[in-house]
Amino acid sequence: MALVGERFCAVYLPAFRIERLGYAPEELVAVIAEQKNATRLVAASPAALDEGLSAGMTITAARAIVPELLSEPVDEAGEAVDRATLVEQFRRLSDRVGAWGESGVVLEISGSAHLFGEEEGVLDAAAHLTSRLGHLGRIAIADDPVAAMALAMWSSQPLLIVPPGRAASALSELPLCALQPPDRIAEALRTVGIELVGDFACLDAASVAGRYGDEGVRLHRIARGHGLNLGGWEQLDQTEISDIVPLGGPTSTVEPILFLLPGLLGAMVERAAQRDEVVVRVALRFVLESGPARLLRVRVGRPTRDVELLMRLLRARLEGLRVESPVVELGVIFEETSDDPGWQPGLLDRATEAEPMPDLLARLTDALGDQALVGLVVRDQWRPEYASVEEAPFARAPRATKPAKVDPVEVQDRAERDLVCPRPTLLLPRPRPIDVREDALVPSHVRLQDGWQRVMRVEGPERLAGDWWTDSPFERDYWIVETRSGSVAWIFREDARWYCQGWFD
């Protein structure tokens, strides 16, 4: 089974804290605050930084270098609101978005890139959105959020896509500070002459673990292009329920994973219950011994907190699992949850069958792809070929809209109630011209795909008319005809011509 490699788009806004105040990046402006018994710079425009100013400098020292420097007091509450608004704007490109530091946004795009023409389209869309929001932006796409942000901040290219598995090469010439190491690790590495990310990547992994601890190991993996553990992404998106566990040693089989999954899922389902939420989409994240982490996504048919159901779906997807390197850590993420609808099927309800329709749709979607299955949504149109529109069976409402709590069975029952005049099971996309012989204006013989057939039973006519206010009004007489061969067709006459519109079972 092929797994999806995580890909991240990092958007760095070097002048965000200045631009939100209405200033342009080329203006000499600083944001100031009281720190350590002095008024100091906490941010500055790119133009001011080019003049030699830096964060932490006192305003007196800064004006000694740039006398014309303008200053604005820090507005932490306002910045937080603007940053949250910025994150929401980027949710149109991905459903996994988080703020990064004071001036960045990171998006996980492996599940949404195809909607924009793959990664080049995401890059263009992110650049366009950044510009439209009034910000100077630098954007990079890579296997890891830290690597992507480092490249966005420090690369010579303002727009950059690093191919999968090539992060180490792209990072090698960047200064070590691009990975934003803690001061103690940065100082220790500087002492032994490590100044570039590439030099750090060349160190022995065991030595790094012994000298610099877990944080050093994490940064070393990123420098070598092996990716970040799950905890780093959790820091970005606190809305997700997730957990991670080491496997106790590298493994290339699914048995250790299947052994750990029930306990992880049980604990996470309890957390979802505390939030009055149910699970819609689950992802397994495999941290590999070498190479970028891999994702396996599974959508459930009905929102659930049933651990046994989740295990059945995940076990089915894990059959035949193939990874290019042994797995060392397993992460579980509830990527999508929804409010608990508070509905429970009855004892004899069809939704309690071995595999209800929603679960079947979820399984087929996982197996065939998001675009393989569609549903039909009824439209307020009398013309049959325009009376419905295709929609993905798991189309999500916009985040700003809270889904209404409805009983799914009641909705289905309402859709299945008998119409006054029945409609065909199969509706053709467009009416197909056919030949019909009439007897007193009633169809007596029809020529369909199997040649001329005598009509053995006929019902009708049913007149449908409308669109009189447009350039193409219609007026049709519909008939249900059953031929000698047993075919039952839905046909109509319009402007003295006959058409077939669909077929009944």
Phi, psi and omega per residue, in radians:
M1 nan 2.271 3.118
A2 -1.363 2.428 3.106
L3 -1.878 2.705 3.131
V4 -1.585 2.204 3.051
G5 -1.412 2.343 3.112
E6 -1.170 2.457 3.071
R7 -2.342 2.421 -3.046
F8 -2.163 2.438 3.046
C9 -1.942 2.082 3.133
A10 -1.835 2.254 3.113
V11 -2.011 1.968 -3.139
Y12 -1.816 2.214 -3.114
L13 -1.966 1.570 -3.009
P14 -1.112 -0.373 -3.103
A15 -2.027 0.364 -3.053
F16 -0.962 -0.835 -3.058
R17 -1.220 -0.307 3.078
I18 -1.603 -0.793 -3.085
E19 -1.113 -0.601 -3.130
R20 -1.142 -0.313 3.093
L21 -1.595 -0.009 3.096
G22 1.701 0.100 3.140
Y23 -1.674 2.714 3.090
A24 -1.602 2.689 -3.116
P25 -1.021 -0.495 -3.091
E26 -1.451 -0.061 3.086
E27 -1.458 2.651 -3.124
L28 -1.560 1.636 -3.035
V29 -2.404 2.582 3.066
A30 -2.390 2.623 2.995
V31 -1.750 2.285 -3.017
I32 -2.140 2.767 3.090
A33 -2.728 2.781 3.084
E34 -1.387 2.033 3.138
Q35 -2.484 2.319 3.084
K36 0.916 0.851 3.058
N37 1.075 0.497 3.088
A38 -2.710 2.775 3.045
T39 -1.495 2.064 -3.014
R40 -2.201 2.806 3.083
L41 -1.378 2.254 3.018
V42 -1.870 -0.276 3.064
A43 -2.826 2.729 3.131
A44 -2.597 2.715 3.127
S45 -1.207 2.741 3.079
P46 -0.951 -0.658 3.121
A47 -1.110 -0.702 3.125
A48 -1.188 -0.679 3.103
L49 -1.110 -0.638 3.096
D50 -1.116 -0.401 3.117
E51 -1.461 -0.023 3.106
G52 1.825 0.066 3.110
L53 -1.387 2.782 3.135
S54 -2.698 2.766 3.109
A55 -1.100 2.472 -3.119
G56 1.675 -0.296 3.117
M57 -1.248 2.493 3.084
T58 -1.232 2.691 -3.133
I59 -1.137 -0.537 3.115
T60 -1.141 -0.795 3.128
A61 -1.154 -0.649 -3.139
A62 -1.122 -0.724 -3.115
R63 -1.311 -0.323 3.027
A64 -1.193 -0.513 3.110
I65 -1.541 -0.745 -3.114
V66 -2.210 1.537 -3.063
P67 -1.021 -0.571 -3.071
E68 -1.480 0.177 -3.092
L69 -1.088 2.235 3.028
L70 -1.557 2.700 -3.133
S71 -2.409 2.572 3.092
E72 -2.320 2.386 3.108
P73 -1.177 2.567 3.141
V74 -1.148 2.471 3.118
D75 -2.201 1.447 -3.024
E76 -1.107 -0.710 3.141
A77 -1.136 -0.781 3.125
G78 -1.123 -0.685 3.107
E79 -1.109 -0.715 3.141
A80 -1.085 -0.717 3.117
V81 -1.137 -0.787 -3.132
D82 -1.148 -0.620 3.135
R83 -1.187 -0.713 3.098
A84 -1.130 -0.673 3.094
T85 -1.118 -0.687 3.116
L86 -1.080 -0.769 3.115
V87 -1.050 -0.758 -3.139
E88 -1.105 -0.638 3.113
Q89 -1.078 -0.672 -3.103
F90 -1.381 -0.112 3.080
R91 -1.194 -0.228 3.057
R92 -1.239 -0.241 3.112
L93 -1.777 -0.328 -3.129
S94 -2.862 2.676 3.067
D95 -1.627 0.050 3.064
R96 -2.140 1.690 -3.048
V97 -2.351 2.491 3.072
G98 -2.615 2.676 3.042
A99 -1.261 2.569 3.125
W100 -2.216 1.885 -3.125
G101 1.107 -2.616 -3.088
E102 -1.494 -0.402 -2.953
S103 -2.468 0.615 -3.119
G104 -2.512 2.785 3.063
V105 -2.370 2.393 3.104
V106 -2.147 2.367 3.140
L107 -2.119 2.364 2.979
E108 -1.598 2.053 -2.895
I109 -2.040 0.114 -3.082
S110 -1.108 -0.473 -3.131
G111 -1.626 -0.123 -3.063
S112 -2.175 -0.146 -3.055
A113 -1.026 -0.614 -3.098
H114 -1.127 -0.353 3.137
L115 -1.300 -0.262 -3.069
F116 -2.085 0.307 -3.100
G117 1.443 0.622 -3.135
E118 1.202 -2.861 -2.892
E119 -1.182 -0.558 3.087
E120 -1.075 -0.679 3.109
G121 -1.177 -0.675 3.086
V122 -1.091 -0.768 3.137
L123 -1.032 -0.811 3.125
D124 -1.125 -0.746 -3.122
A125 -1.129 -0.707 3.124
A126 -1.149 -0.711 3.126
A127 -1.141 -0.730 3.127
H128 -1.125 -0.761 -3.136
L129 -1.126 -0.745 3.126
T130 -1.037 -0.795 3.139
S131 -1.135 -0.724 -3.119
R132 -1.140 -0.520 3.101
L133 -1.398 -0.053 3.056
G134 1.529 0.475 -3.082
H135 -2.140 2.560 2.935
L136 -1.358 2.259 -3.050
G137 -2.361 2.594 2.992
R138 -2.179 2.308 -2.945
I139 -2.320 2.386 3.101
A140 -2.463 2.592 3.097
I141 -2.130 2.269 -3.114
A142 -2.690 -3.100 -3.089
D143 -1.328 -0.246 -2.967
D144 -2.443 2.478 -3.108
P145 -1.145 -0.674 3.118
V146 -1.150 -0.780 3.125
A147 -1.091 -0.755 -3.130
A148 -1.089 -0.755 -3.136
M149 -1.210 -0.662 3.087
A150 -1.032 -0.751 3.134
L151 -1.216 -0.663 3.092
A152 -1.079 -0.669 -3.077
M153 -1.406 -0.613 -2.925
W154 -2.040 -0.243 -3.116
S155 -1.204 2.687 3.087
S156 -1.306 -0.237 3.134
Q157 -1.755 2.182 -3.130
P158 -1.237 -0.403 3.093
L159 -2.243 2.090 -2.975
L160 -2.524 2.359 2.977
I161 -2.073 2.092 3.090
V162 -1.677 2.101 -3.122
P163 -1.013 2.674 3.114
P164 -0.947 2.367 3.113
G165 1.423 0.029 -3.086
R166 -1.924 0.244 -3.065
A167 -1.109 -0.710 -3.092
A168 -1.015 -0.774 3.133
S169 -1.123 -0.728 -3.118
A170 -1.178 -0.565 -3.090
L171 -1.472 -0.320 -2.887
S172 -1.000 -0.604 -3.078
E173 -1.624 0.028 3.127
L174 -1.408 2.630 3.061
P175 -1.138 2.638 -3.089
L176 -1.006 -0.553 -3.131
C177 -1.100 -0.266 3.115
A178 -1.097 -0.494 3.113
L179 -1.437 -0.045 3.121
Q180 0.952 0.977 3.126
P181 -1.283 2.697 3.017
P182 -1.009 2.673 -3.065
D183 -0.983 -0.694 -3.080
R184 -1.135 -0.681 3.129
I185 -1.263 -0.710 3.127
A186 -1.064 -0.762 -3.130
E187 -1.168 -0.730 -3.135
A188 -1.110 -0.723 3.132
L189 -1.224 -0.651 3.108
R190 -1.103 -0.604 -3.129
T191 -1.092 -0.605 -3.131
V192 -1.682 0.243 3.014
G193 1.493 0.279 3.120
I194 -1.571 1.942 -3.105
E195 -2.100 -0.400 -3.124
L196 -1.934 2.673 3.116
V197 -1.055 -0.667 3.138
G198 -1.095 -0.662 3.098
D199 -1.136 -0.692 3.123
F200 -1.122 -0.716 -3.119
A201 -1.101 -0.459 -3.104
C202 -1.372 -0.189 3.140
L203 -1.199 2.654 3.100
D204 -1.192 2.337 -3.065
A205 -1.071 -0.694 -3.137
A206 -1.136 -0.682 3.118
S207 -1.141 -0.702 3.113
V208 -1.086 -0.763 3.140
A209 -1.091 -0.712 -3.108
G210 -1.233 -0.578 -3.037
R211 -1.671 -0.575 -2.952
Y212 -2.096 0.023 3.012
G213 1.267 -2.898 -3.055
D214 -1.090 -0.686 -3.131
E215 -1.161 -0.671 3.084
G216 -1.126 -0.692 3.104
V217 -1.104 -0.753 3.138
R218 -1.028 -0.843 -3.125
L219 -1.195 -0.585 3.123
H220 -1.144 -0.701 3.092
R221 -1.085 -0.711 3.124
I222 -1.138 -0.762 3.141
A223 -1.061 -0.554 -3.139
R224 -1.564 0.044 3.085
G225 1.423 0.341 -3.090
H226 -1.713 -0.024 2.971
G227 1.564 2.953 -3.043
L228 -1.681 2.617 3.032
N229 -1.341 2.982 -3.010
L230 -1.049 -0.586 -3.068
G231 -1.022 -0.542 -3.127
G232 -1.121 -0.686 3.123
W233 -1.267 -0.586 3.115
E234 -1.010 -0.569 3.139
Q235 -1.130 -0.423 -3.130
L236 -1.460 -0.773 -3.005
D237 -2.131 1.650 -3.096
Q238 -1.360 -0.098 -3.112
T239 -1.366 -0.325 -3.100
E240 -1.496 2.550 3.003
I241 -1.680 2.132 -3.071
S242 -2.641 2.858 3.106
D243 -2.716 2.805 -3.140
I244 -2.520 2.575 -3.127
V245 -2.564 2.357 3.021
P246 -1.240 2.623 -3.074
L247 -1.559 0.009 3.135
G248 1.392 0.158 -3.121
G249 2.596 2.641 -3.135
P250 -1.045 2.464 3.127
T251 -2.449 2.543 3.068
S252 -2.011 0.181 3.123
T253 -2.053 2.842 -3.074
V254 -1.565 -0.170 -3.054
E255 -1.026 -0.841 3.112
P256 -1.066 -0.583 3.132
I257 -1.179 -0.809 3.130
L258 -1.138 -0.495 3.114
F259 -1.217 -0.660 -3.064
L260 -1.493 -0.456 -2.988
L261 -1.041 -0.793 -3.083
P262 -1.004 -0.730 3.133
G263 -1.146 -0.749 3.105
L264 -1.094 -0.819 -3.115
L265 -1.108 -0.703 3.141
G266 -1.055 -0.790 3.138
A267 -1.146 -0.673 -3.111
M268 -1.263 -0.635 3.091
V269 -1.102 -0.649 3.077
E270 -1.083 -0.704 3.095
R271 -1.135 -0.667 3.088
A272 -1.127 -0.688 3.136
A273 -1.112 -0.644 3.108
Q274 -1.113 -0.479 3.104
R275 -1.646 0.097 -3.126
D276 1.003 0.774 -3.134
E277 -2.164 2.752 3.048
V278 -2.157 2.795 -2.994
V279 -1.569 2.359 3.094
V280 -1.971 -0.719 -3.109
R281 -2.473 2.338 -3.110
V282 -2.065 2.515 3.032
A283 -2.244 2.382 2.957
L284 -1.748 2.297 -3.127
R285 -2.016 2.106 -3.110
F286 -1.815 1.973 3.028
V287 -1.511 2.099 -2.999
L288 -1.648 2.766 3.103
E289 -1.091 -0.598 3.050
S290 -2.546 2.498 -3.122
G291 1.694 2.925 -3.101
P292 -1.195 2.717 3.100
A293 -1.124 2.717 -3.116
R294 -2.170 2.604 -3.119
L295 -2.032 2.530 2.973
L296 -2.248 2.028 -3.049
R297 -1.854 2.449 3.119
V298 -2.383 2.257 3.071
R299 -1.808 2.364 3.097
V300 -1.555 2.719 -3.113
G301 -1.267 -0.867 3.119
R302 -2.021 2.382 3.065
P303 -0.896 2.334 -2.956
T304 -2.589 2.814 2.899
R305 -2.215 0.413 -3.110
D306 -1.516 1.883 -3.098
V307 -1.107 -0.673 3.138
E308 -1.098 -0.700 3.095
L309 -1.115 -0.776 3.129
L310 -1.079 -0.709 3.128
M311 -1.117 -0.708 3.122
R312 -1.055 -0.774 -3.119
L313 -1.156 -0.762 -3.111
L314 -1.215 -0.686 3.131
R315 -1.071 -0.713 3.129
A316 -1.105 -0.666 -3.135
R317 -1.320 -0.432 -3.112
L318 -1.423 -0.222 3.111
E319 -1.086 2.254 -3.139
G320 1.307 0.348 -3.129
L321 -1.061 2.335 3.087
R322 -2.278 2.244 3.064
V323 -2.232 2.663 -3.056
E324 -1.427 -0.136 -3.133
S325 -2.645 2.621 3.125
P326 -0.981 2.565 -3.140
V327 -1.532 2.332 -3.141
V328 -1.968 -0.416 3.119
E329 -2.461 2.544 3.111
L330 -2.063 2.221 3.055
G331 -2.010 2.496 3.070
V332 -2.141 2.278 -3.079
I333 -2.269 2.238 2.929
F334 -1.509 1.560 -3.019
E335 -1.199 -0.505 -3.122
E336 -2.451 2.241 3.061
T337 -2.264 2.933 3.087
S338 -2.519 2.906 3.078
D339 -1.088 2.510 3.105
D340 -1.198 2.058 -3.097
P341 -1.241 -0.187 3.112
G342 1.192 0.449 -3.090
W343 -1.924 2.434 3.094
Q344 -2.343 2.215 -3.100
P345 -1.160 2.697 3.126
G346 -1.334 2.990 -3.061
L347 -1.055 -0.720 -3.096
L348 -1.800 0.241 -3.076
D349 -1.259 2.501 -3.131
R350 -1.141 -0.372 -3.132
A351 -1.218 -0.148 3.119
T352 -1.692 0.188 3.114
E353 -1.155 3.023 -3.044
A354 -0.972 -0.722 3.092
E355 -2.426 1.612 3.136
P356 -1.047 2.795 -3.093
M357 -0.954 -0.770 3.139
P358 -1.037 -0.686 3.129
D359 -1.188 -0.656 3.077
L360 -1.087 -0.755 3.121
L361 -1.090 -0.718 3.124
A362 -1.091 -0.751 -3.124
R363 -1.143 -0.746 3.129
L364 -1.167 -0.655 3.111
T365 -1.125 -0.754 3.087
D366 -1.057 -0.709 -3.062
A367 -1.358 -0.646 -2.998
L368 -1.815 -0.284 -3.126
G369 1.889 2.761 -3.059
D370 -1.100 -0.497 -3.044
Q371 -1.612 -0.061 -3.013
A372 -1.357 -0.529 -3.090
L373 -2.011 2.426 3.064
V374 -2.375 2.715 3.012
G375 -1.956 3.009 3.128
L376 -1.998 2.279 3.086
V377 -1.923 2.213 -3.087
V378 -1.220 2.393 3.072
R379 -1.985 2.782 -3.118
D380 -1.468 1.239 -3.117
Q381 -2.388 2.377 3.090
W382 -1.426 -0.538 -3.132
R383 -1.210 2.029 -2.963
P384 -0.970 -0.722 -3.064
E385 -1.191 -0.247 3.100
Y386 -1.923 0.134 -3.002
A387 -1.470 0.000 3.085
S388 -2.583 2.798 3.127
V389 -2.389 2.509 -3.138
E390 -1.270 2.500 3.088
E391 -2.596 2.443 3.093
A392 -1.027 2.450 -3.064
P393 -1.128 -0.318 -3.130
F394 -2.096 0.538 3.117
A395 -1.028 2.345 -3.082
R396 -1.708 2.543 3.036
A397 -1.279 2.692 3.064
P398 -0.977 2.621 -3.089
R399 -1.026 -0.549 -3.088
A400 -1.269 -0.250 -3.095
T401 -1.789 2.072 3.125
K402 -1.441 2.170 -3.067
P403 -1.088 2.460 3.107
A404 -1.243 2.572 3.125
K405 -1.544 1.861 -3.118
V406 -2.220 2.765 3.093
D407 -1.496 1.977 -3.094
P408 -1.016 -0.639 -3.128
V409 -1.174 -0.671 3.113
E410 -1.097 -0.697 3.104
V411 -1.087 -0.777 -3.135
Q412 -1.140 -0.754 3.124
D413 -1.044 -0.719 -3.124
R414 -1.121 -0.640 3.139
A415 -1.261 -0.423 -3.055
E416 -1.676 -0.022 -3.123
R417 -1.074 2.534 -3.119
D418 -1.108 2.349 3.045
L419 -1.451 2.808 3.054
V420 -1.029 -0.758 3.042
C421 -2.094 2.095 -3.049
P422 -1.124 2.754 3.113
R423 -2.070 2.634 -3.053
P424 -1.199 2.663 3.067
T425 -1.184 -0.712 3.139
L426 -1.952 2.021 3.093
L427 -1.822 2.164 3.140
L428 -1.187 2.551 3.128
P429 -1.021 -0.619 3.088
R430 -2.462 2.511 3.100
P431 -1.007 2.431 -3.126
R432 -1.884 2.192 -3.141
P433 -1.057 2.434 3.103
I434 -2.422 2.912 3.058
D435 -1.759 2.401 -3.115
V436 -2.405 2.368 2.967
R437 -1.776 2.421 -3.042
E438 -1.982 2.677 3.012
D439 -2.295 1.839 -3.069
A440 1.018 0.778 3.101
L441 1.229 0.108 3.107
V442 -1.881 2.339 -3.141
P443 -1.023 2.255 3.104
S444 -2.030 -0.516 3.075
H445 -2.466 2.494 3.092
V446 -2.311 2.565 3.048
R447 -1.903 1.851 -3.139
L448 -1.886 -2.663 -3.067
Q449 -1.210 -0.337 -3.130
D450 -1.848 0.464 3.082
G451 1.517 -2.975 -3.126
W452 -1.180 2.344 3.130
Q453 -2.359 2.446 3.066
R454 -1.312 2.425 3.097
V455 -1.431 2.060 -3.115
M456 -1.615 -0.473 3.125
R457 -2.547 2.438 -3.126
V458 -2.451 2.427 3.055
E459 -2.241 2.403 3.123
G460 2.435 -3.037 0.044
P461 -1.532 2.752 2.952
E462 -2.021 2.092 -3.093
R463 -1.593 2.221 3.001
L464 -2.065 2.319 -3.138
A465 -2.602 2.714 3.106
G466 2.943 -2.925 -3.121
D467 1.000 0.546 -3.123
W468 -1.134 -0.333 -3.093
W469 -1.515 -0.015 -3.120
T470 -1.869 -3.123 3.096
D471 -1.380 -0.167 -3.099
S472 -2.314 1.172 3.071
P473 -1.178 2.805 3.140
F474 -2.389 2.701 3.077
E475 -2.627 1.963 -2.995
R476 -2.278 2.571 2.994
D477 -1.929 2.028 -3.086
Y478 -1.700 2.509 3.094
W479 -2.335 2.556 2.956
I480 -1.814 2.103 -3.084
V481 -2.149 2.345 3.054
E482 -1.954 2.191 -3.081
T483 -1.621 3.023 -3.131
R484 -1.056 -0.553 -3.120
S485 -1.331 -0.135 3.135
G486 1.731 -0.091 3.097
S487 -1.222 2.438 3.098
V488 -2.110 2.014 -3.043
A489 -2.011 2.696 3.050
W490 -1.879 1.900 -3.050
I491 -2.133 2.822 3.103
F492 -2.586 2.792 3.090
R493 -2.008 2.282 3.111
E494 -2.522 2.189 -3.136
D495 0.947 0.778 3.071
A496 1.168 0.213 3.076
R497 -2.074 2.684 -3.096
W498 -1.937 2.554 -3.125
Y499 -2.453 2.646 2.979
C500 -1.783 2.260 -3.094
Q501 -1.864 -0.408 -3.106
G502 -3.126 -3.054 -3.050
W503 -2.365 2.506 3.025
F504 -1.726 2.672 3.044
D505 -1.158 nan nan
